[in-house]
Amino acid sequence: MRIALCDDESNITEELEQMIRSYGFKRDFEIQCERFTDGHDLLERGKFDLYFLDFCMDAMNGIEIAKALKEKYSHAVTICYLTNYDAAAAQIINQGIHAEGFLKKPIDQKQLEEKLDQFFRLSFFNRLELKQGKRFKTLYAQDILYVQADNKQVKVYCFDGVETFTYLLRDVEKLLPAGLFYRIQRSYLVNLQYVDSYDAKTVTLRNGVTLPLKARDFQKAYHNFMFLFNH
């Protein structure tokens, strides 16, 4: 897993990297960290699995970096903000910038590990190897918006396009992270982290796509996901 750490105070990112490495050692996870003190430098690098962004920076703040990342990678990024004041969460929500988590500075090792456990528990970094003809295609759960059954094939919709595979929907469902994907109707599996809104008959995703909803217990499943996501 690759993690980007961005804070204009280099001592903060250095300390955070040491804490994350300690976490990886205890969990036996292979984690690579790269530290940045400027958002522009971060944006010039490739995509990371997880971003820790300081909320307040002089040259380019966390919200501006997040907007640029979500535009560059079609929203398929996982972001945790670092902040030293509680109002940051409300400000981010008011500006429509989705965040997967917040950590208050000074960062506590236990809270950091709980947040990292949360990301792993929800399998944001789960990788799928799906056969496509004579080759295998690698997909990541966090990049998938929804999966649609199409006879004996499935169409996997991501922010940057759609891929078709010769699988039954139930077989793909077994490969996807439990608790993160939910079957809203016989032919559709949706990634709950990208649900924007829903009513009694439809689910609307963050990219504006509206899908039919038939599952009676969707609200319970979505609330369970949100509880797990925020704890």
Secondary structure as UniProt FT lines:
FT   STRAND          2..6
FT   HELIX           10..27
FT   STRAND          32..36
FT   HELIX           39..43
FT   STRAND          50..54
FT   HELIX           62..72
FT   TURN            73..75
FT   STRAND          79..83
FT   HELIX           87..94
FT   TURN            95..96
FT   STRAND          101..104
FT   HELIX           109..121
FT   TURN            122..125
FT   STRAND          127..132
FT   TURN            133..134
FT   STRAND          135..140
FT   HELIX           141..143
FT   STRAND          144..150
FT   TURN            151..152
FT   STRAND          153..158
FT   TURN            159..160
FT   STRAND          161..165
FT   HELIX           169..175
FT   TURN            179..180
FT   STRAND          181..185
FT   TURN            186..187
FT   STRAND          188..191
FT   HELIX           192..194
FT   STRAND          195..198
FT   STRAND          202..205
FT   TURN            206..207
FT   STRAND          210..212
FT   TURN            216..217
FT   HELIX           218..229
//
